[in-house]
């Protein structure tokens, strides 16, 4: 079974969480689609997120579709939480960038795109909210071609092969000889970041989502992982009992519960999360995304096994701040608050 780790990225209010909600509904993981404005979505379960109607923390969900195992990561869209989004990029096999069909490409969309270029993440594009957009598909495609990349291609357009033929010389020759472009050639060009298939729909009305889910499985390349153990940490969180959790993607070999990662650090549990719910497993294999309980000395961005630590983040905070305490107040005591 092919395992695919997918990130959903967008400018705030493009509909990322609703898109994931629709995917999980179609896959049979949830019986009813929640809504951000109703404060009942599957992934935005933190009270601050529900109160404000935004995603603050990256979240994981897992579903199966077309013989593929999908690990989907919903990321914050607000610029203030960009560092949380960037940490996820290092573990993705594929990204889906959402564009609000009402607004088109926005400034933060371009920032996200630069990050995807930096981390070399293959990318699909979903233009959302087409049910309420006043812009035509052609206008939105022109916006993408102008502001994002000249090889953004409407993948469900009947003329798509003609446009794909212009991506590189090999695809042009293939089109001239065969009259069409093979799936293998399209997959290869996507993973080289030479072309970016685009899809249209409305996540809220579950329109175009099944086509996106099908394309996600069809266009992703099967990944071959090494036998040697490796993993990358992309998030640190706490569960409801305040247990520290280290979220990783396994990039090689296997990892077992009760396994020691150092003299001081031993894995207590391996959890596969989907929203706030999780299942415990004895072993995690390459390609899986999981949370490890029992580790205290690791931080986001670190590599385990053969993986090296991440380099300096591309994005920095817009503002720095300093807490000035009244004279005579012990800073160490204040840390607890």
Secondary structure as GFF3:
##gff-version 3
##sequence-region A 1 337
A	DSSP	beta_strand	2	10	.	.	.	ID=ss1
A	DSSP	alpha_helix	16	26	.	.	.	ID=ss2
A	DSSP	three_ten_helix	36	38	.	.	.	ID=ss3
A	DSSP	alpha_helix	47	52	.	.	.	ID=ss4
A	DSSP	beta_strand	59	65	.	.	.	ID=ss5
A	DSSP	beta_strand	68	74	.	.	.	ID=ss6
A	DSSP	three_ten_helix	79	81	.	.	.	ID=ss7
A	DSSP	alpha_helix	82	89	.	.	.	ID=ss8
A	DSSP	beta_strand	94	100	.	.	.	ID=ss9
A	DSSP	alpha_helix	107	119	.	.	.	ID=ss10
A	DSSP	beta_strand	123	128	.	.	.	ID=ss11
A	DSSP	alpha_helix	137	147	.	.	.	ID=ss12
A	DSSP	beta_strand	152	154	.	.	.	ID=ss13
A	DSSP	alpha_helix	160	164	.	.	.	ID=ss14
A	DSSP	alpha_helix	169	178	.	.	.	ID=ss15
A	DSSP	alpha_helix	183	191	.	.	.	ID=ss16
A	DSSP	beta_strand	196	200	.	.	.	ID=ss17
A	DSSP	alpha_helix	209	219	.	.	.	ID=ss18
A	DSSP	beta_strand	230	238	.	.	.	ID=ss19
A	DSSP	beta_strand	244	252	.	.	.	ID=ss20
A	DSSP	beta_strand	254	256	.	.	.	ID=ss21
A	DSSP	beta_strand	269	274	.	.	.	ID=ss22
A	DSSP	beta_strand	277	281	.	.	.	ID=ss23
A	DSSP	beta_strand	283	285	.	.	.	ID=ss24
A	DSSP	beta_strand	289	293	.	.	.	ID=ss25
A	DSSP	beta_strand	303	305	.	.	.	ID=ss26
A	DSSP	alpha_helix	331	334	.	.	.	ID=ss27
###
